[in-house]
Amino acid sequence: MSEKETNILNKLYFISGCMFLFALLVVFKLTNIQFVHGESYRALAEKRTIKDVIIPANRGNIYSVNGNLLATSVPKYDIRIDLVTPTNKNFETFIEPLCDSVYNFHRINKKQGFNNFFSSKEKLQNRLRKARENKNRYFLLARNLDYSDYLLFRSFPLINLGAFKGGLIVEQTTKRNYPLGVIAQRTIGYERTDEKGYTTRVGIDGAYGEKYLRGVDGKRLKQSIGKGKWKPIDDYNQVEPVDGYDIYTTIDVNIQDIAHHALLEQLETYKADHGSVIVMETRTGEIRAISNLGRNSKGKYYERLNYAIGESNEPGSTFKLMALAVALEDGKIDTTTIVDTKKGVLTFYDKKVEDSKKGGYGKISVSEAFEVSSNTGIVSAIDNSYKENPSLFIDGLYQMGLKDSLGLAIIGEGKSIIPDPRIKNNRWSGIALQWMAYGYGVSFTPLQILTFYNAVANGGEMVKPRFLKEVKSINKTLKVFEKEVINPQVCTTKTIRKLQTLLKNVVEKPHGTGHRLYSKNFSMAGKTGTSQENYANKDKDQLKYISTFSGYFPADYPKYSCIVVIHDPDKNIGYYGADVSGPVFKKIAQKIYIDTPNLEITDNINLESNDVKIQFEEFYDISQNYKSVMPNLHGMPAMDAIAILENMDLNVKIIGSGIVISQSVKKGSKVRPQTTIILELS
């Protein structure tokens, strides 16, 4: 054998040896994967193709105090089909009747997609066949179905065979529905989690969601079918979700409706930036209504922020009640004490305190100073009493329960601020005492102010504002929320009676700032407030005002306390508390008053307004005479219409707010129980 042939042969031996070694390595690796790491690799592969998907639990319902639904979780269903799963025999047998059923469903219900590829049975069938050829395992048949439509869809040919034979894919989501629309939306609230996992909690829903409403999520196995899509493996959930508990709030939908529309009307009239209203039951502290409306860029008002709870501002003249309460309690003054208004101007460190009335009021009693809301009169009384020991005044405010915030479960309560000479960096200055006397330098939220006024109405007992009545699981009560007392007696009964008289005189005395609100038909007590929002601005044309009225009714037998705060009304129309906020208070009191008459004038019930009487008689006649025949609800307030339909055992869906302008079932039509009636409001 030649040398050349030997070299070639050696090279072949070498290559064969390398290939043999490579084959041994491949066999070794396969054996290692199969028998050593097989389980872990199989688990990894399964993890990448199969996963547990969370099925959110239905959030508990939120109800009003009178059982009206305020928020509910509504399940919605998307129906898809895996077109690879059905056998050829099943597909060809059921494709035509399936298309008939789906087409007719969309034609009748006008569901999303009807004007697209569901426009004809033939077009739908062609799309399904083409999708099967393309091995589409995620074809959409219907979106956003309610439960009854979902059950109907499951009965359609082919997909009624289920997930394994018919290719049925059901995807369930839950949407939060608010039957009253925008009314009290910020107070009812929500809980939302964004794509980054950050959760925003607002209102009652946000405050009590984690503890009561959320429920326990379920799980369902899904398999990857490519392109980021996942289909359920089974036709059932591996872990069924458990619904959350139901919450019954203290909100009264009738009072809420009154408060909302009274505030909205005044905001529109005065072209104000925003405003809030709170109505509280005096004895228990239960919040019966809370409305927060702000203006958007188009000039429309909606529940933008929870101003009543979260916005802390200088209260202006409504704080004069707190200031006098301390001085009366300490015995520094009496309501008959004479103060000199100094021609309407007082000066402290070159800073002026002025009355709205030029020239002032001369020498008047403390009572008269409060009734006419004289800044100089009230400041003189407090300055003369506490200028040598301002800490005594501050301690008096603390002792009445004004130092701390209310400690509400609802997130975002604004801070109460009271300057204190003993605390560094706490807004104290040489004029702090005098400015505090008429409501500047201090800061409170509307609900914090109302809580004190409610204590005066309640004989001195300060109760914590309350939003919840109870928590239920179906019909079983799990927790009852009782009255909480912040301060059993903010001041002596003697002082309370004097404060009550002062508030009553503001409305009843001819010279009182709230006298334009006086009505001989029902009694109110309260205090007006008009504060400058940006008084540091030297340009008076740029000044903004906060108009407030806080009080209670009836004056002698208080059942409800109420505060109205309106920010930045158009100065060319008006900005004083008596003109802007006072009428809202009166309208609310007047409409509620029908249910809460003053005991002294019960015999004069015929003095109620003709409009209210006509509305009540119309409501009564309809509710008594219509049991199974649809009444005419046009022009009726939303709350009355809802009450009538619910008494007829009908379901109600509301669109908009205000009065009824359209109803889905015509007057005189026979209606069966549980029929859904759609009311359009304006």
C-alpha positions as CSV (number, residue, x, y, z in Angstrom):
1,M,0.0,0.0,0.0
2,S,1.4,3.3,-1.0
3,E,2.1,6.1,1.4
4,K,-0.6,8.2,-0.1
5,E,-3.2,5.5,0.4
6,T,-2.1,5.0,3.9
7,N,-2.6,8.7,4.7
8,I,-6.1,8.7,3.2
9,L,-7.0,5.6,5.3
10,N,-5.7,7.2,8.5
11,K,-7.8,10.3,7.8
12,L,-10.9,8.1,7.4
13,Y,-10.1,6.3,10.6
14,F,-9.8,9.6,12.4
15,I,-13.1,11.0,11.0
16,S,-14.9,7.7,11.8
17,G,-13.5,7.9,15.3
18,C,-14.7,11.5,15.8
19,M,-18.2,10.6,14.5
20,F,-18.3,7.6,16.8
21,L,-17.4,9.8,19.8
22,F,-20.0,12.4,18.7
23,A,-22.6,9.6,18.5
24,L,-21.7,8.4,22.0
25,L,-22.0,12.0,23.3
26,V,-25.5,12.3,21.7
27,V,-26.6,9.0,23.2
28,F,-25.2,10.1,26.6
29,K,-27.0,13.5,26.4
30,L,-30.3,11.9,25.4
31,T,-30.0,9.4,28.2
32,N,-29.2,12.1,30.7
33,I,-32.2,14.2,29.6
34,Q,-34.5,11.3,29.6
35,F,-33.6,9.6,32.9
36,V,-31.8,12.3,34.9
37,H,-33.4,15.6,34.0
38,G,-36.5,14.4,32.3
39,E,-39.0,15.3,35.0
40,S,-37.7,18.9,35.3
41,Y,-37.7,19.5,31.6
42,R,-41.2,18.0,31.2
43,A,-42.4,20.3,34.0
44,L,-40.7,23.3,32.3
45,A,-42.3,22.5,29.0
46,E,-45.7,22.1,30.6
47,K,-45.3,25.3,32.5
48,R,-44.7,27.1,29.2
49,T,-47.8,25.6,27.5
50,I,-50.1,25.3,30.5
51,K,-50.8,27.8,33.2
52,D,-53.3,28.6,36.0
53,V,-55.3,31.6,35.1
54,I,-57.0,33.6,37.9
55,I,-60.8,33.8,37.7
56,P,-61.7,37.0,39.6
57,A,-64.5,36.5,42.2
58,N,-67.6,38.6,41.8
59,R,-67.2,41.7,44.0
60,G,-70.0,42.1,46.6
61,N,-72.9,44.4,46.0
62,I,-73.2,47.8,47.6
63,Y,-76.7,48.9,48.7
64,S,-78.3,52.0,50.0
65,V,-79.8,52.1,53.5
66,N,-83.3,51.5,51.9
67,G,-82.0,48.5,49.8
68,N,-81.4,50.2,46.5
69,L,-78.5,48.8,44.5
70,L,-75.7,51.3,44.3
71,A,-72.9,49.0,42.8
72,T,-72.9,45.5,41.6
73,S,-70.6,43.1,39.8
74,V,-72.1,41.9,36.5
75,P,-70.5,38.8,34.8
76,K,-69.9,39.1,31.1
77,Y,-69.0,36.4,28.7
78,D,-67.0,36.1,25.4
79,I,-67.8,33.0,23.4
80,R,-65.1,31.6,21.1
81,I,-64.6,28.3,19.2
82,D,-61.6,26.1,18.7
83,L,-62.2,25.1,15.1
84,V,-59.5,22.4,15.2
85,T,-61.2,20.3,17.9
86,P,-64.4,19.2,16.2
87,T,-64.2,16.1,14.0
88,N,-65.0,16.5,10.3
89,K,-68.3,14.6,10.8
90,N,-69.4,16.9,13.7
91,F,-68.2,20.0,11.9
92,E,-70.1,19.3,8.6
93,T,-73.2,18.1,10.5
94,F,-73.5,21.2,12.7
95,I,-71.8,24.1,10.8
96,E,-75.0,25.2,9.0
97,P,-77.4,25.1,12.0
98,L,-74.6,26.8,14.1
99,C,-74.4,29.6,11.6
100,D,-78.2,29.9,11.6
101,S,-78.3,30.2,15.4
102,V,-75.4,32.7,15.7
103,Y,-76.7,34.9,12.8
104,N,-80.2,35.0,14.2
105,F,-78.9,35.9,17.7
106,H,-76.9,38.8,16.4
107,R,-79.6,40.0,14.1
108,I,-82.1,40.1,17.0
109,N,-79.8,41.4,19.7
110,K,-77.7,43.7,17.5
111,K,-74.6,42.6,19.3
112,Q,-71.1,43.8,18.5
113,G,-69.9,42.5,15.2
114,F,-73.4,42.1,13.6
115,N,-72.6,44.6,10.9
116,N,-69.3,43.0,10.2
117,F,-68.9,39.3,9.4
118,F,-72.2,38.3,11.0
119,S,-74.2,40.2,8.3
120,S,-75.3,37.0,6.6
121,K,-75.4,33.3,7.4
122,E,-73.5,32.5,4.3
123,K,-70.7,34.9,5.0
124,L,-70.4,33.6,8.6
125,Q,-70.2,30.0,7.3
126,N,-67.5,30.9,4.8
127,R,-65.4,32.6,7.5
128,L,-65.7,29.6,9.8
129,R,-64.6,27.2,7.0
130,K,-61.7,29.3,6.1
131,A,-60.7,29.6,9.8
132,R,-60.8,25.8,10.2
133,E,-58.6,25.5,7.2
134,N,-56.1,27.9,8.8
135,K,-56.4,25.9,12.1
136,N,-57.8,28.9,14.0
137,R,-58.3,27.8,17.6
138,Y,-59.7,31.1,18.9
139,F,-62.5,32.3,16.7
140,L,-64.8,34.9,18.3
141,L,-68.5,34.2,18.1
142,A,-69.9,36.7,20.6
143,R,-68.6,39.3,23.0
144,N,-69.8,40.8,26.3
145,L,-72.8,38.6,26.8
146,D,-74.9,38.7,29.9
147,Y,-75.7,35.4,31.7
148,S,-79.0,34.7,30.0
149,D,-77.5,35.2,26.6
150,Y,-74.5,33.1,27.6
151,L,-76.8,30.2,28.5
152,L,-78.6,30.6,25.2
153,F,-75.4,30.5,23.3
154,R,-74.2,27.3,25.0
155,S,-77.3,25.6,23.6
156,F,-76.3,26.3,19.9
157,P,-75.4,23.3,17.7
158,L,-71.8,22.1,17.7
159,I,-70.7,24.2,20.7
160,N,-73.3,22.5,22.8
161,L,-71.0,19.5,22.6
162,G,-68.7,21.2,25.0
163,A,-65.0,22.0,25.0
164,F,-63.6,18.6,23.9
165,K,-66.0,17.8,21.1
166,G,-67.5,21.1,20.1
167,G,-64.5,23.4,20.7
168,L,-66.4,25.7,23.0
169,I,-64.2,28.4,24.7
170,V,-65.9,30.6,27.3
171,E,-64.1,33.6,28.8
172,Q,-65.7,35.3,31.7
173,T,-65.0,38.8,33.0
174,T,-66.7,40.9,35.6
175,K,-67.7,44.5,35.2
176,R,-68.7,46.9,37.9
177,N,-72.1,48.4,37.3
178,Y,-73.6,51.5,38.9
179,P,-77.4,51.6,38.6
180,L,-77.7,55.3,39.7
181,G,-75.1,56.4,37.2
182,V,-73.0,59.4,38.3
183,I,-74.9,60.1,41.4
184,A,-72.6,59.6,44.5
185,Q,-70.1,57.9,42.2
186,R,-67.0,59.2,44.1
187,T,-68.5,58.1,47.4
188,I,-69.5,54.6,46.2
189,G,-66.1,54.4,44.7
190,Y,-64.1,51.6,43.1
191,E,-60.9,49.5,43.2
192,R,-58.8,49.3,40.1
193,T,-55.5,47.7,39.4
194,D,-53.4,48.8,36.4
195,E,-51.1,46.7,34.3
196,K,-48.2,47.4,36.6
197,G,-50.0,46.0,39.6
198,Y,-50.7,49.4,41.2
199,T,-54.1,49.5,42.9
200,T,-56.2,52.7,43.2
201,R,-58.9,52.6,45.9
202,V,-61.6,55.2,46.0
203,G,-64.7,55.7,48.2
204,I,-66.6,53.0,50.0
205,D,-65.7,50.3,47.5
206,G,-62.0,51.1,47.9
207,A,-62.1,51.4,51.6
208,Y,-64.0,48.1,52.4
209,G,-63.1,46.1,49.3
210,E,-60.2,44.2,50.6
211,K,-62.0,43.2,53.8
212,Y,-65.5,42.6,52.7
213,L,-66.3,43.0,49.0
214,R,-63.4,41.3,47.2
215,G,-64.2,37.6,47.7
216,V,-61.8,34.8,46.9
217,D,-60.5,34.3,43.3
218,G,-60.8,31.0,41.5
219,K,-58.4,29.3,39.1
220,R,-58.7,27.7,35.7
221,L,-56.2,25.8,33.6
222,K,-55.5,27.2,30.2
223,Q,-53.2,25.9,27.4
224,S,-51.2,28.0,25.0
225,I,-52.4,27.8,21.4
226,G,-49.7,30.2,20.0
227,K,-49.5,33.9,19.3
228,G,-50.0,34.8,23.0
229,K,-53.4,33.1,23.1
230,W,-54.6,30.7,25.7
231,K,-57.7,28.4,25.7
232,P,-59.3,26.6,28.7
233,I,-58.3,23.0,29.0
234,D,-61.4,21.9,30.8
235,D,-65.0,23.0,30.6
236,Y,-65.0,23.9,34.3
237,N,-62.9,25.9,36.9
238,Q,-60.3,24.0,38.9
239,V,-61.0,26.3,41.8
240,E,-64.4,28.0,41.8
241,P,-64.3,31.7,42.8
242,V,-66.2,32.7,46.0
243,D,-68.2,35.9,45.8
244,G,-67.5,38.8,48.2
245,Y,-69.9,40.0,50.9
246,D,-72.5,42.6,50.3
247,I,-72.3,46.0,52.0
248,Y,-75.3,48.1,53.1
249,T,-74.4,51.8,53.3
250,T,-76.1,54.6,55.2
251,I,-76.9,56.5,51.9
252,D,-80.5,57.2,51.3
253,V,-81.1,57.4,47.5
254,N,-84.0,59.8,47.8
255,I,-82.0,62.3,49.8
256,Q,-78.9,61.7,47.6
257,D,-81.0,62.5,44.5
258,I,-82.3,65.7,46.1
259,A,-78.8,66.8,47.2
260,H,-77.2,66.0,43.8
261,H,-79.6,67.9,41.7
262,A,-79.9,70.9,44.1
263,L,-76.1,71.2,44.0
264,L,-75.9,70.7,40.3
265,E,-78.5,73.4,39.6
266,Q,-76.6,76.0,41.7
267,L,-73.2,75.2,40.3
268,E,-74.6,75.7,36.8
269,T,-76.4,78.9,37.8
270,Y,-73.3,80.5,39.4
271,K,-70.8,78.9,36.9
272,A,-68.7,77.7,39.9
273,D,-65.7,75.5,39.6
274,H,-66.8,72.7,42.0
275,G,-68.8,72.1,45.1
276,S,-70.0,69.5,47.7
277,V,-73.0,68.7,49.8
278,I,-73.2,66.4,52.8
279,V,-76.4,65.4,54.7
280,M,-75.9,63.6,58.0
281,E,-78.4,62.1,60.4
282,T,-77.9,64.1,63.6
283,R,-78.2,61.4,66.3
284,T,-76.3,58.6,64.6
285,G,-73.8,60.4,62.4
286,E,-75.0,58.3,59.4
287,I,-74.3,60.0,56.1
288,R,-77.6,60.1,54.2
289,A,-76.2,61.9,51.1
290,I,-72.8,63.1,49.9
291,S,-72.4,64.8,46.5
292,N,-69.2,66.1,44.9
293,L,-69.4,67.8,41.5
294,G,-66.6,69.4,39.6
295,R,-66.5,71.1,36.2
296,N,-64.7,69.6,33.2
297,S,-63.1,71.5,30.3
298,K,-66.4,71.5,28.5
299,G,-68.2,73.1,31.4
300,K,-70.1,70.0,32.4
301,Y,-70.3,68.8,36.0
302,Y,-69.5,65.3,37.2
303,E,-68.2,63.5,40.3
304,R,-64.6,64.5,39.8
305,L,-63.1,64.3,43.3
306,N,-64.4,63.6,46.8
307,Y,-64.1,67.3,47.9
308,A,-66.3,66.7,50.9
309,I,-63.8,64.3,52.5
310,G,-60.5,65.2,50.9
311,E,-60.4,69.0,50.4
312,S,-59.3,71.0,53.4
313,N,-59.7,74.7,53.2
314,E,-60.0,77.8,55.4
315,P,-63.6,77.8,56.5
316,G,-64.2,81.5,56.9
317,S,-67.2,82.6,59.0
318,T,-68.5,79.1,59.7
319,F,-65.5,78.7,62.1
320,K,-66.9,81.6,64.2
321,L,-69.2,79.1,65.9
322,M,-66.2,77.1,67.1
323,A,-64.4,80.3,68.3
324,L,-67.4,81.5,70.3
325,A,-68.0,78.0,71.7
326,V,-64.5,78.1,73.3
327,A,-65.0,81.6,74.7
328,L,-68.5,80.9,76.0
329,E,-67.3,77.6,77.6
330,D,-64.4,79.4,79.3
331,G,-66.7,82.1,80.6
332,K,-64.7,84.8,78.8
333,I,-67.8,86.2,77.2
334,D,-71.6,85.8,77.1
335,T,-73.9,86.3,74.1
336,T,-74.8,89.7,75.6
337,T,-71.2,90.9,75.9
338,I,-70.8,94.2,74.0
339,V,-68.0,94.5,71.4
340,D,-66.9,97.5,69.4
341,T,-66.7,96.9,65.6
342,K,-64.5,100.0,65.3
343,K,-66.2,101.4,62.1
344,G,-65.7,98.0,60.4
345,V,-61.9,97.9,60.5
346,L,-59.4,96.4,63.0
347,T,-55.6,96.5,62.4
348,F,-53.1,94.0,63.8
349,Y,-49.4,94.4,62.7
350,D,-50.5,96.4,59.7
351,K,-52.9,93.7,58.7
352,K,-56.6,94.6,58.5
353,V,-59.7,92.8,59.5
354,E,-62.7,94.3,57.7
355,D,-66.4,93.9,57.8
356,S,-68.4,93.5,54.6
357,K,-70.5,96.4,55.7
358,K,-68.7,99.7,55.2
359,G,-68.5,101.6,58.5
360,G,-69.1,98.6,60.6
361,Y,-72.0,98.0,63.0
362,G,-70.9,100.2,65.9
363,K,-71.1,98.7,69.4
364,I,-73.2,95.5,69.3
365,S,-73.6,92.3,71.4
366,V,-71.7,89.1,70.6
367,S,-75.0,87.6,69.6
368,E,-75.6,90.3,67.0
369,A,-72.0,90.1,65.8
370,F,-72.5,86.5,65.0
371,E,-75.9,87.0,63.4
372,V,-74.6,89.7,61.0
373,S,-71.3,87.8,60.7
374,S,-69.2,90.8,61.8
375,N,-65.6,89.9,61.4
376,T,-64.4,92.8,63.6
377,G,-67.0,92.0,66.3
378,I,-66.0,88.3,66.6
379,V,-62.3,89.1,66.4
380,S,-62.6,91.7,69.1
381,A,-64.3,89.2,71.4
382,I,-61.6,86.5,70.9
383,D,-58.7,89.0,71.0
384,N,-59.9,90.6,74.2
385,S,-60.3,87.2,75.8
386,Y,-57.2,85.3,74.8
387,K,-54.5,87.7,73.6
388,E,-52.6,87.3,76.8
389,N,-52.9,83.5,76.7
390,P,-53.6,82.2,73.2
391,S,-52.7,78.6,74.1
392,L,-55.9,78.6,76.3
393,F,-58.0,79.2,73.2
394,I,-56.1,76.5,71.3
395,D,-56.6,74.0,74.1
396,G,-60.4,74.8,74.0
397,L,-60.5,73.8,70.3
398,Y,-58.6,70.6,71.1
399,Q,-60.9,69.7,73.9
400,M,-63.9,70.0,71.6
401,G,-62.5,67.3,69.3
402,L,-61.2,69.6,66.5
403,K,-57.5,68.8,66.7
404,D,-57.5,65.4,65.0
405,S,-58.9,64.2,61.6
406,L,-62.0,62.0,61.8
407,G,-60.1,58.8,61.1
408,L,-62.4,57.7,58.3
409,A,-61.9,54.3,56.5
410,I,-62.4,56.1,53.2
411,I,-58.9,56.9,51.8
412,G,-57.8,60.5,51.3
413,E,-59.3,62.4,54.2
414,G,-57.9,66.0,54.3
415,K,-56.0,67.2,57.3
416,S,-57.4,69.5,59.9
417,I,-54.9,72.3,60.7
418,I,-55.0,74.5,63.9
419,P,-52.0,76.8,64.5
420,D,-50.4,76.3,67.9
421,P,-47.8,78.7,69.5
422,R,-46.2,75.7,71.3
423,I,-45.5,73.8,68.1
424,K,-42.7,74.8,65.7
425,N,-43.5,75.3,62.1
426,N,-47.3,75.2,62.8
427,R,-48.4,78.4,61.1
428,W,-48.3,80.5,64.3
429,S,-47.6,84.2,64.0
430,G,-48.4,87.5,65.7
431,I,-51.8,87.6,64.0
432,A,-52.7,83.9,64.1
433,L,-55.2,84.2,67.0
434,Q,-57.1,87.1,65.4
435,W,-57.2,85.5,62.0
436,M,-58.4,82.2,63.5
437,A,-61.3,83.9,65.2
438,Y,-63.0,84.5,61.8
439,G,-61.8,81.3,60.1
440,Y,-58.4,82.0,58.5
441,G,-55.2,80.2,59.2
442,V,-57.2,77.1,60.3
443,S,-58.2,74.5,57.8
444,F,-60.9,71.8,57.8
445,T,-62.7,69.6,55.3
446,P,-66.5,70.1,54.8
447,L,-67.2,66.9,56.7
448,Q,-65.0,67.9,59.6
449,I,-66.9,71.2,59.9
450,L,-70.2,69.5,59.7
451,T,-69.3,67.0,62.4
452,F,-69.0,69.9,64.9
453,Y,-72.2,71.6,63.7
454,N,-73.9,68.2,64.1
455,A,-72.6,68.0,67.7
456,V,-74.3,71.3,68.4
457,A,-77.5,70.0,66.9
458,N,-77.1,66.8,68.9
459,G,-77.0,68.5,72.3
460,G,-73.2,68.4,72.5
461,E,-72.5,64.7,71.6
462,M,-70.0,64.6,68.7
463,V,-70.5,61.4,66.7
464,K,-68.2,60.0,64.0
465,P,-69.6,60.2,60.5
466,R,-70.6,56.8,59.4
467,F,-71.1,55.3,55.9
468,L,-71.9,51.7,56.6
469,K,-74.9,50.0,58.3
470,E,-74.0,46.3,58.0
471,V,-72.2,43.6,56.0
472,K,-74.2,40.6,54.7
473,S,-73.6,37.3,53.1
474,I,-76.8,36.7,51.1
475,N,-79.4,37.3,53.9
476,K,-77.1,36.6,56.8
477,T,-75.8,39.6,58.7
478,L,-72.1,39.2,59.4
479,K,-71.4,42.6,61.0
480,V,-73.4,45.6,62.2
481,F,-71.8,49.0,62.4
482,E,-72.8,50.9,65.5
483,K,-72.6,54.6,66.4
484,E,-69.2,55.8,67.4
485,V,-68.8,58.8,69.8
486,I,-65.8,61.1,69.3
487,N,-66.6,63.4,72.2
488,P,-69.5,62.7,74.5
489,Q,-69.9,66.4,75.3
490,V,-68.0,69.0,73.3
491,C,-69.1,71.6,75.8
492,T,-71.7,72.1,78.5
493,T,-75.4,72.0,77.9
494,K,-75.6,75.7,78.8
495,T,-73.1,76.6,76.1
496,I,-74.8,74.3,73.6
497,R,-78.1,76.0,74.1
498,K,-76.5,79.4,73.5
499,L,-74.9,78.2,70.3
500,Q,-78.2,76.7,69.1
501,T,-79.9,80.1,69.7
502,L,-77.2,81.9,67.7
503,L,-77.6,79.5,64.7
504,K,-81.3,79.8,64.8
505,N,-81.2,83.6,65.0
506,V,-79.0,83.8,61.9
507,V,-81.9,82.5,59.9
508,E,-84.9,83.9,61.8
509,K,-83.7,87.4,62.8
510,P,-84.4,90.0,60.1
511,H,-80.8,91.2,60.2
512,G,-79.3,87.7,60.1
513,T,-77.1,86.8,57.1
514,G,-79.3,83.8,56.5
515,H,-82.7,85.5,56.8
516,R,-83.4,85.2,53.1
517,L,-83.6,81.5,53.6
518,Y,-86.2,81.8,56.3
519,S,-89.5,80.0,55.7
520,K,-92.6,80.1,58.0
521,N,-93.4,76.6,56.9
522,F,-90.3,74.9,58.3
523,S,-87.4,75.9,60.6
524,M,-83.6,75.8,59.9
525,A,-80.6,76.9,61.9
526,G,-77.1,77.5,60.4
527,K,-74.3,79.8,59.6
528,T,-73.2,81.5,56.4
529,G,-69.6,81.6,55.3
530,T,-67.8,83.5,52.6
531,S,-64.0,83.1,52.5
532,Q,-61.4,84.4,50.2
533,E,-59.4,81.5,48.6
534,N,-56.4,83.4,47.4
535,Y,-56.3,86.6,49.5
536,A,-52.5,87.0,49.1
537,N,-53.2,88.1,45.5
538,K,-53.2,91.9,45.4
539,D,-55.3,92.0,42.3
540,K,-58.8,92.0,43.6
541,D,-60.2,91.0,40.2
542,Q,-58.4,87.7,40.6
543,L,-59.8,86.9,44.0
544,K,-61.7,83.7,44.3
545,Y,-64.3,82.8,47.0
546,I,-65.6,79.8,48.8
547,S,-69.3,80.1,49.7
548,T,-70.6,77.9,52.6
549,F,-73.7,77.3,54.6
550,S,-73.6,74.8,57.4
551,G,-76.5,74.0,59.8
552,Y,-79.3,71.6,60.6
553,F,-83.1,71.2,60.5
554,P,-85.7,71.4,62.0
555,A,-84.2,74.0,64.2
556,D,-85.8,72.9,67.5
557,Y,-85.9,69.2,66.9
558,P,-82.8,68.5,64.6
559,K,-82.9,65.3,62.6
560,Y,-80.5,66.2,59.8
561,S,-77.4,68.4,59.6
562,C,-76.1,69.6,56.3
563,I,-73.2,71.5,54.8
564,V,-73.0,73.1,51.3
565,V,-69.6,74.3,50.0
566,I,-69.2,75.9,46.6
567,H,-65.9,77.0,45.2
568,D,-65.2,79.9,42.9
569,P,-68.6,81.0,41.8
570,D,-68.8,83.8,39.2
571,K,-68.4,87.0,41.1
572,N,-70.5,88.9,38.6
573,I,-73.4,86.7,39.6
574,G,-72.8,86.4,43.3
575,Y,-70.4,84.8,45.8
576,Y,-71.8,85.3,49.4
577,G,-72.7,82.1,51.3
578,A,-76.2,83.2,51.8
579,D,-76.8,83.7,48.1
580,V,-74.8,80.8,46.6
581,S,-74.7,77.9,49.1
582,G,-77.7,78.8,51.3
583,P,-80.4,78.2,48.7
584,V,-79.0,74.6,48.1
585,F,-79.3,74.0,51.9
586,K,-82.9,75.3,51.9
587,K,-83.9,73.3,48.9
588,I,-82.6,70.1,50.4
589,A,-84.2,70.9,53.8
590,Q,-87.5,71.8,52.2
591,K,-87.7,68.5,50.2
592,I,-86.6,66.3,53.1
593,Y,-88.8,68.3,55.4
594,I,-91.9,66.5,54.1
595,D,-90.6,63.4,55.9
596,T,-89.4,65.4,59.0
597,P,-91.9,68.0,60.0
598,N,-91.3,70.4,62.9
599,L,-93.4,69.1,65.8
600,E,-94.6,72.6,66.5
601,I,-96.3,73.0,63.2
602,T,-97.5,69.5,62.5
603,D,-101.1,70.8,62.4
604,N,-100.1,73.2,59.5
605,I,-99.1,70.4,57.1
606,N,-101.3,72.0,54.5
607,L,-98.7,74.8,54.1
608,E,-96.4,72.6,52.1
609,S,-95.9,73.7,48.5
610,N,-98.5,72.8,45.8
611,D,-95.7,71.4,43.6
612,V,-94.6,69.0,46.2
613,K,-98.2,68.0,47.0
614,I,-99.0,67.4,43.3
615,Q,-95.8,65.3,42.9
616,F,-96.6,63.2,45.9
617,E,-100.3,62.6,44.9
618,E,-99.1,61.6,41.4
619,F,-96.6,59.1,42.9
620,Y,-99.2,57.7,45.2
621,D,-101.8,57.2,42.5
622,I,-99.4,55.4,40.2
623,S,-98.0,53.2,42.9
624,Q,-101.5,52.1,44.0
625,N,-103.1,51.6,40.7
626,Y,-100.4,50.0,38.5
627,K,-99.5,46.5,39.4
628,S,-99.1,44.6,36.1
629,V,-99.6,47.4,33.5
630,M,-96.8,49.8,32.6
631,P,-97.5,53.3,33.9
632,N,-96.5,56.6,32.3
633,L,-93.3,57.7,34.0
634,H,-92.5,60.7,31.8
635,G,-91.5,63.8,33.8
636,M,-91.2,61.9,37.1
637,P,-88.1,62.2,39.3
638,A,-85.7,59.2,39.0
639,M,-86.1,58.0,42.5
640,D,-89.9,58.0,42.3
641,A,-89.9,56.1,39.1
642,I,-87.5,53.5,40.5
643,A,-89.6,53.0,43.6
644,I,-92.7,52.4,41.5
645,L,-91.1,49.9,39.2
646,E,-89.4,48.0,42.0
647,N,-92.7,47.7,43.8
648,M,-94.1,46.1,40.6
649,D,-91.3,43.5,40.9
650,L,-89.6,44.9,37.8
651,N,-85.9,45.4,37.2
652,V,-84.7,48.9,36.3
653,K,-81.8,50.1,34.2
654,I,-81.0,53.8,34.3
655,I,-79.4,55.9,31.6
656,G,-78.4,59.4,32.7
657,S,-79.8,61.3,35.7
658,G,-82.6,63.7,36.5
659,I,-86.2,63.1,35.4
660,V,-87.6,60.4,33.1
661,I,-87.8,61.4,29.4
662,S,-88.1,58.0,27.9
663,Q,-89.2,54.5,29.0
664,S,-88.5,51.2,27.1
665,V,-92.0,49.8,27.6
666,K,-94.9,51.9,26.6
667,K,-97.7,53.1,28.9
668,G,-100.5,50.6,29.2
669,S,-98.4,47.5,28.1
670,K,-98.7,44.5,30.3
671,V,-95.5,43.6,32.0
672,R,-94.4,40.4,33.7
673,P,-92.4,40.3,37.0
674,Q,-88.6,40.7,36.6
675,T,-88.9,42.4,33.2
676,T,-86.1,44.9,32.8
677,I,-87.3,48.4,32.1
678,I,-84.9,51.0,30.7
679,L,-85.4,54.6,31.8
680,E,-83.6,57.4,30.0
681,L,-83.2,60.5,32.2
682,S,-82.3,64.1,31.6
